[in-house]
């Protein structure tokens, strides 16, 4: 049985694609390993990211490392798929010809068939690369919003929803394999269903997922703020299986910047949405990401953003300095006129404001009784999460391994005993 090493870079949406590819290759008789640094897998498939500069460089470095392994005789065949390959296939073929073939971000069939397997369109089979108790569910491909800085529509195309019955079958299959927590993802989850059903159907999808026996947590990621459906807020507040957690990238709050970014909502509308969410779910954890140093971001725009961070006191926050991406509106129509040192200072300043907010938010949880799921063990601690924390991106709850043996993928009730900026400590009760 030949072994294939599937390496995934970038976002969780790429991870789902890799898991679909792996399942079809496993069905064809291959043995699959994920992100392995072992040298006994003679075939390597790299699923690349091409979103921003750092991610592109990581993808290129990973390809070059694999090429070196191929030259040394450790690898026989090397294939590249994903966003970088979609954007720069011709350049990559010319610059790195040692790769056996390149495939675009949506060409899952191409890489499967290149390895002699028959691609089954619409298959819900997955080989999980995550721990067995959680998985991501990608509900659509592409995006219609075309924000000024974003290359995703050019890479992934227009928004295409996955039929609801196919998603529910995939979710049931995952739960049958032991998955207890599902993260619902897409470039914009709130837009789900418009192309298939003529209306936004995320609320209906969430309700149907809640009916799956054995699925205990459902978490919502990548929710675009414009025209956020009230029915989604209602079902999140009503259904106990849905984590009181929302990943909603806001990017900025200045109306000047929002307009230049083509975000299609105003500051007032963003504030009204945040107020609606918190009124419906007072304990909700809100994660957001911000973009600083976008063209024409003035000192006044940035000061307004800083005030916004102070006032909203987000539970989770990430910030990125703007990087120009070819083919986007900002690259073709605007001038990248904020110096790099200013971009970096502004990103650092946002986090300087956020760090004590995170610590204060965490300290307020000391003494709280919370339900957690254990992801694993690191040294002297079991690593767990509450409904307010998504894996890989949010903080962890650390439980001493000296008192009681805990098991990965099981739920426990704990009391929060201490807090750092981005970690909590707890004891089993």
C-alpha positions as CSV (number, residue, x, y, z in Angstrom):
1,X,0.0,0.0,0.0
2,X,1.5,3.3,-1.1
3,X,1.6,6.1,1.4
4,X,0.7,9.7,0.6
5,X,1.6,12.7,2.8
6,X,-1.1,15.4,2.5
7,X,0.3,18.7,3.7
8,X,-2.2,21.5,4.3
9,X,-1.3,25.2,4.6
10,X,-3.6,28.2,5.2
11,X,-7.2,28.2,6.5
12,X,-9.6,25.5,7.7
13,X,-11.4,25.6,4.3
14,X,-8.2,24.2,2.8
15,X,-8.2,21.6,5.5
16,X,-11.6,20.4,4.5
17,X,-10.5,20.1,0.8
18,X,-7.5,18.1,1.9
19,X,-9.7,15.7,3.9
20,X,-12.0,15.2,0.9
21,X,-9.0,14.5,-1.3
22,X,-7.5,12.1,1.3
23,X,-10.8,10.1,1.6
24,X,-11.0,9.5,-2.1
25,X,-7.4,8.4,-2.3
26,X,-7.8,6.2,0.8
27,X,-10.8,4.5,-0.9
28,X,-8.5,3.9,-3.9
29,X,-6.1,2.0,-1.6
30,X,-3.6,4.5,-0.6
31,X,-2.5,5.0,3.0
32,X,-2.8,8.6,4.1
33,X,-0.7,10.6,6.6
34,X,-1.2,14.3,7.2
35,X,1.5,16.9,7.6
36,X,4.1,14.3,8.3
37,X,7.9,15.0,8.4
38,X,8.6,11.3,8.0
39,X,10.4,10.2,4.8
40,X,8.5,6.9,4.2
41,X,5.6,8.6,2.2
42,X,6.9,8.5,-1.4
43,X,4.0,10.7,-2.6
44,X,3.4,14.2,-1.3
45,X,0.4,16.5,-2.0
46,X,0.7,20.1,-0.8
47,X,-2.5,22.1,-0.5
48,X,-1.2,25.7,-0.6
49,X,-2.4,29.1,0.6
50,X,-2.0,32.2,-1.6
51,X,-4.0,34.8,0.4
52,X,-1.3,37.2,1.7
53,X,2.4,37.6,1.4
54,X,3.5,35.6,4.5
55,X,1.2,32.7,3.5
56,X,2.5,32.7,0.0
57,X,6.1,32.6,1.2
58,X,5.3,29.7,3.5
59,X,3.7,27.8,0.6
60,X,6.7,28.4,-1.6
61,X,9.1,27.3,1.1
62,X,7.1,24.1,1.7
63,X,7.2,23.3,-2.0
64,X,11.0,23.9,-2.1
65,X,11.5,21.7,0.9
66,X,9.6,18.9,-0.8
67,X,11.5,19.4,-4.0
68,X,14.8,19.0,-2.1
69,X,13.4,15.8,-0.6
70,X,12.5,14.6,-4.0
71,X,16.0,15.4,-5.3
72,X,17.4,13.4,-2.4
73,X,15.3,10.4,-3.3
74,X,12.9,10.5,-0.3
75,X,9.9,11.5,-2.5
76,X,9.0,9.9,-5.8
77,X,6.0,12.1,-6.8
78,X,5.0,15.7,-5.8
79,X,1.8,17.5,-6.5
80,X,0.6,21.0,-5.6
81,X,-2.9,22.2,-5.3
82,X,-4.7,25.1,-3.7
83,X,-4.8,28.9,-3.8
84,X,-1.2,29.6,-4.6
85,X,-1.4,27.1,-7.5
86,X,-4.6,28.7,-8.7
87,X,-3.1,32.2,-8.8
88,X,0.4,31.4,-10.1
89,X,0.3,28.1,-11.9
90,X,2.2,29.3,-15.0
91,X,4.9,31.0,-12.9
92,X,5.2,28.0,-10.6
93,X,5.6,25.5,-13.5
94,X,8.3,27.7,-14.9
95,X,10.2,28.4,-11.7
96,X,9.7,25.0,-9.9
97,X,9.4,22.4,-12.7
98,X,10.4,19.5,-10.3
99,X,6.8,19.4,-9.2
100,X,4.9,16.6,-11.1
101,X,1.8,18.7,-11.6
102,X,0.0,21.8,-10.3
103,X,-3.8,22.0,-9.8
104,X,-6.1,24.9,-9.0
105,X,-7.9,25.5,-5.7
106,X,-11.1,23.9,-6.9
107,X,-9.6,21.1,-9.0
108,X,-9.8,18.3,-6.4
109,X,-10.7,15.9,-9.2
110,X,-7.4,16.7,-11.0
111,X,-5.1,15.6,-8.2
112,X,-7.2,12.5,-7.3
113,X,-7.2,11.3,-10.9
114,X,-3.5,12.1,-11.4
115,X,-2.9,9.4,-8.7
116,X,-5.0,6.9,-10.6
117,X,-8.1,7.2,-8.5
118,X,-11.7,7.8,-9.7
119,X,-13.0,11.1,-8.4
120,X,-16.5,10.9,-7.0
121,X,-18.3,14.3,-7.3
122,X,-20.5,15.1,-4.3
123,X,-18.9,12.5,-2.0
124,X,-19.2,13.3,1.7
125,X,-16.4,11.0,2.8
126,X,-13.6,12.6,4.8
127,X,-10.3,11.5,6.3
128,X,-9.9,13.7,9.4
129,X,-6.7,15.5,9.9
130,X,-8.0,17.1,13.2
131,X,-8.4,15.2,16.5
132,X,-11.3,12.8,16.1
133,X,-13.7,14.8,18.3
134,X,-14.0,17.9,16.1
135,X,-14.2,18.8,12.5
136,X,-14.9,21.6,10.1
137,X,-17.9,21.7,7.8
138,X,-17.4,23.9,4.7
139,X,-20.9,25.0,3.6
140,X,-20.0,27.0,0.5
141,X,-17.1,27.9,-1.9
142,X,-16.1,31.3,-3.1
143,X,-17.5,34.8,-2.3
144,X,-19.5,37.5,-4.0
145,X,-18.6,40.5,-1.8
146,X,-15.3,41.5,-3.5
147,X,-13.9,43.5,-0.7
148,X,-11.3,45.9,-1.9
149,X,-8.2,44.2,-0.4
150,X,-9.3,40.5,-0.9
151,X,-8.0,38.2,-3.5
152,X,-10.3,35.3,-2.6
153,X,-13.1,35.9,-5.2
154,X,-10.4,35.9,-7.9
155,X,-9.0,32.7,-6.6
156,X,-12.1,30.8,-5.5
157,X,-14.7,32.3,-7.7
158,X,-18.3,33.3,-7.0
159,X,-20.2,32.0,-4.0
160,X,-21.5,28.4,-4.5
161,X,-23.5,26.8,-1.7
162,X,-23.2,23.1,-1.0
163,X,-26.7,21.5,-1.1
164,X,-28.2,21.2,2.4
165,X,-28.9,17.5,2.3
166,X,-25.2,16.8,1.3
167,X,-24.0,18.9,4.2
168,X,-26.3,17.1,6.6
169,X,-25.2,13.7,5.3
170,X,-21.5,14.8,5.7
171,X,-22.2,16.0,9.3
172,X,-23.9,12.7,10.1
173,X,-21.0,10.8,8.7
174,X,-18.6,12.8,10.8
175,X,-20.6,12.3,14.0
176,X,-20.7,8.6,13.3
177,X,-16.9,8.6,13.3
178,X,-16.8,10.2,16.7
179,X,-17.0,14.0,16.0
180,X,-18.7,15.9,18.8
181,X,-18.0,19.5,17.7
182,X,-18.5,20.9,14.2
183,X,-17.2,24.3,13.1
184,X,-19.3,25.7,10.3
185,X,-17.1,27.6,7.8
186,X,-17.2,29.4,4.5
187,X,-15.9,32.6,3.1
188,X,-19.2,34.1,4.3
189,X,-21.4,31.6,6.2
190,X,-24.3,34.1,6.5
191,X,-24.8,34.1,2.7
192,X,-25.4,30.4,2.6
193,X,-28.2,29.2,0.4
194,X,-28.9,32.4,-1.7
195,X,-27.7,30.8,-5.0
196,X,-29.5,27.5,-4.4
197,X,-32.7,28.4,-2.6
198,X,-33.1,32.1,-3.4
199,X,-32.7,33.2,0.2
200,X,-30.3,32.9,3.1
201,X,-30.7,29.6,4.7
202,X,-28.0,29.5,7.4
203,X,-30.5,29.5,10.2
204,X,-32.3,26.5,8.7
205,X,-29.0,24.6,8.3
206,X,-28.1,25.3,11.9
207,X,-31.5,24.0,13.1
208,X,-31.1,20.8,11.1
209,X,-27.5,20.3,12.4
210,X,-28.9,20.6,16.0
211,X,-31.2,17.6,15.3
212,X,-28.2,15.3,14.7
213,X,-28.0,12.9,17.6
214,X,-24.5,12.7,19.1
215,X,-23.4,16.2,17.9
216,X,-23.0,18.3,21.0
217,X,-21.4,21.6,19.9
218,X,-21.9,23.7,16.7
219,X,-19.7,26.7,16.2
220,X,-20.1,29.5,13.6
221,X,-17.1,31.0,11.8
222,X,-16.5,33.7,9.2
223,X,-19.8,35.6,9.4
224,X,-19.9,38.7,7.2
225,X,-21.5,41.6,9.0
226,X,-23.5,43.1,6.2
227,X,-27.2,42.2,6.3
228,X,-26.6,39.7,9.1
229,X,-29.8,37.6,9.3
230,X,-31.8,38.1,12.5
231,X,-33.0,34.5,12.3
232,X,-29.5,33.3,12.7
233,X,-29.2,35.3,15.9
234,X,-32.5,33.9,17.1
235,X,-31.5,30.3,16.4
236,X,-28.1,30.8,18.1
237,X,-29.8,32.2,21.2
238,X,-32.4,29.4,21.2
239,X,-30.4,26.3,20.5
240,X,-28.2,25.0,23.4
241,X,-26.0,23.0,21.0
242,X,-24.9,26.2,19.2
243,X,-21.9,27.7,21.0
244,X,-22.4,31.2,22.1
245,X,-19.5,32.2,20.0
246,X,-19.2,34.1,16.7
247,X,-16.2,34.8,14.4
248,X,-17.2,38.0,12.6
249,X,-14.3,39.8,10.8
250,X,-15.1,43.5,11.0
251,X,-11.8,44.8,9.5
252,X,-12.4,48.5,10.5
253,X,-14.9,50.9,12.0
254,X,-14.1,54.2,10.3
255,X,-16.7,54.9,7.6
256,X,-14.0,56.3,5.4
257,X,-12.0,53.1,5.6
258,X,-15.1,50.8,5.3
259,X,-16.1,52.6,2.1
260,X,-12.6,52.3,0.6
261,X,-12.6,48.6,1.6
262,X,-15.9,48.1,-0.2
263,X,-17.3,46.6,3.0
264,X,-20.9,47.6,2.2
265,X,-21.9,48.5,5.7
266,X,-21.4,51.6,7.9
267,X,-20.0,52.1,11.4
268,X,-23.6,52.6,12.7
269,X,-24.7,49.3,11.2
270,X,-21.7,47.5,12.7
271,X,-22.4,48.9,16.1
272,X,-26.1,48.1,15.8
273,X,-25.3,44.4,14.9
274,X,-22.9,44.0,17.8
275,X,-25.6,45.4,20.1
276,X,-28.2,43.0,18.8
277,X,-25.9,40.0,19.2
278,X,-25.1,41.0,22.8
279,X,-28.7,41.7,23.7
280,X,-29.7,38.3,22.5
281,X,-26.7,36.4,24.0
282,X,-25.2,38.5,26.8
283,X,-22.5,35.9,27.5
284,X,-21.5,35.5,23.8
285,X,-17.8,35.5,22.9
286,X,-17.1,37.6,19.8
287,X,-14.0,37.1,17.8
288,X,-13.0,39.7,15.2
289,X,-10.1,40.5,12.9
290,X,-9.0,44.0,12.0
291,X,-6.9,45.4,9.1
292,X,-4.7,48.4,9.6
293,X,-2.6,50.5,7.2
294,X,-5.1,50.2,4.3
295,X,-4.6,52.9,1.7
296,X,-5.5,56.4,3.0
297,X,-6.0,55.3,6.6
298,X,-5.5,58.6,8.4
299,X,-4.4,59.1,11.9
300,X,-8.0,60.0,12.7
301,X,-9.3,56.7,11.1
302,X,-6.8,54.8,13.3
303,X,-7.7,56.7,16.4
304,X,-11.4,55.9,15.8
305,X,-10.5,52.2,15.4
306,X,-8.5,52.3,18.7
307,X,-11.5,53.8,20.5
308,X,-13.7,51.1,19.0
309,X,-11.5,48.4,20.4
310,X,-11.5,50.0,23.8
311,X,-15.3,50.4,23.8
312,X,-16.3,47.0,22.5
313,X,-13.9,44.9,24.6
314,X,-13.8,41.9,22.2
315,X,-13.2,38.5,23.7
316,X,-10.9,37.5,20.8
317,X,-9.1,39.9,18.4
318,X,-6.6,39.5,15.7
319,X,-5.0,42.3,13.6
320,X,-3.1,42.4,10.3
321,X,-1.1,45.1,8.6
322,X,-2.3,45.6,5.0
323,X,-0.4,44.0,2.2
324,X,-1.2,44.8,-1.4
325,X,-2.5,41.8,-3.4
326,X,-2.3,42.0,-7.2
327,X,-5.7,41.9,-9.0
328,X,-7.6,43.5,-6.1
329,X,-9.4,46.8,-6.2
330,X,-6.9,48.4,-3.7
331,X,-3.9,47.2,-5.8
332,X,-5.3,48.6,-9.1
333,X,-7.2,51.7,-8.0
334,X,-5.5,52.9,-4.8
335,X,-2.0,53.8,-3.7
336,X,-0.4,51.8,-0.9
337,X,0.5,55.0,0.8
338,X,0.8,54.1,4.5
339,X,4.5,53.3,5.3
340,X,5.3,49.8,6.4
341,X,6.7,51.0,9.8
342,X,3.4,52.8,10.4
343,X,1.4,49.7,9.5
344,X,3.4,47.6,11.9
345,X,3.2,50.2,14.7
346,X,-0.6,50.4,14.3
347,X,-1.0,46.6,14.5
348,X,1.1,46.5,17.6
349,X,-0.8,49.4,19.1
350,X,-4.2,47.6,18.6
351,X,-2.8,44.5,20.4
352,X,-1.3,46.8,23.2
353,X,-4.9,48.0,23.7
354,X,-6.4,44.5,23.5
355,X,-4.1,42.6,25.8
356,X,-5.3,44.1,29.1
357,X,-8.9,43.8,27.8
358,X,-8.3,40.1,27.3
359,X,-6.8,39.7,30.7
360,X,-9.7,41.6,32.3
361,X,-12.2,39.5,30.4
362,X,-10.5,36.3,31.6
363,X,-10.3,37.4,35.2
364,X,-14.0,38.0,35.3
365,X,-14.4,34.2,34.6
366,X,-12.5,33.2,37.7
367,X,-14.9,31.2,39.8
368,X,-17.2,30.4,36.9
369,X,-18.4,26.8,36.4
370,X,-18.0,25.8,32.7
371,X,-18.4,22.8,30.5
372,X,-15.2,22.0,28.6
373,X,-14.0,19.5,26.0
374,X,-10.4,18.1,26.3
375,X,-8.3,18.4,23.2
376,X,-5.2,16.6,24.6
377,X,-2.3,16.9,27.0
378,X,0.8,19.1,27.0
379,X,3.3,18.5,29.7
380,X,1.7,18.8,33.1
381,X,-1.6,20.0,31.8
382,X,-4.6,18.8,30.0
383,X,-5.6,21.3,27.3
384,X,-9.4,22.0,27.1
385,X,-11.8,24.5,25.6
386,X,-15.1,26.0,26.6
387,X,-17.9,26.9,24.2
388,X,-16.2,30.3,24.0
389,X,-13.0,29.0,22.4
390,X,-12.5,27.6,18.9
391,X,-9.5,25.2,18.4
392,X,-6.2,26.4,17.0
393,X,-7.1,30.1,17.1
394,X,-8.4,30.9,20.6
395,X,-7.3,30.5,24.2
396,X,-7.0,27.3,26.1
397,X,-8.2,26.1,29.5
398,X,-5.4,24.3,31.3
399,X,-6.2,21.6,33.9
400,X,-3.5,20.0,36.0
401,X,-2.8,16.4,35.0
402,X,-1.7,15.6,38.5
403,X,-5.2,15.2,40.0
404,X,-7.2,13.0,37.7
405,X,-6.9,11.2,34.4
406,X,-8.9,12.9,31.6
407,X,-9.6,11.7,28.1
408,X,-9.4,13.5,24.8
409,X,-12.7,14.3,23.2
410,X,-14.7,14.0,26.5
411,X,-16.6,16.8,28.2
412,X,-16.0,17.7,31.8
413,X,-17.3,20.4,34.2
414,X,-14.7,22.6,35.6
415,X,-14.3,25.7,37.8
416,X,-12.0,28.5,36.5
417,X,-9.3,29.1,39.1
418,X,-6.9,31.6,37.5
419,X,-6.3,33.6,34.3
420,X,-3.5,34.9,32.1
421,X,-3.9,37.2,29.1
422,X,-4.7,34.3,26.8
423,X,-5.0,31.2,28.9
424,X,-7.3,30.1,31.8
425,X,-6.6,27.5,34.5
426,X,-9.3,25.3,35.9
427,X,-10.0,22.3,38.2
428,X,-12.4,19.4,37.7
429,X,-15.5,19.5,39.9
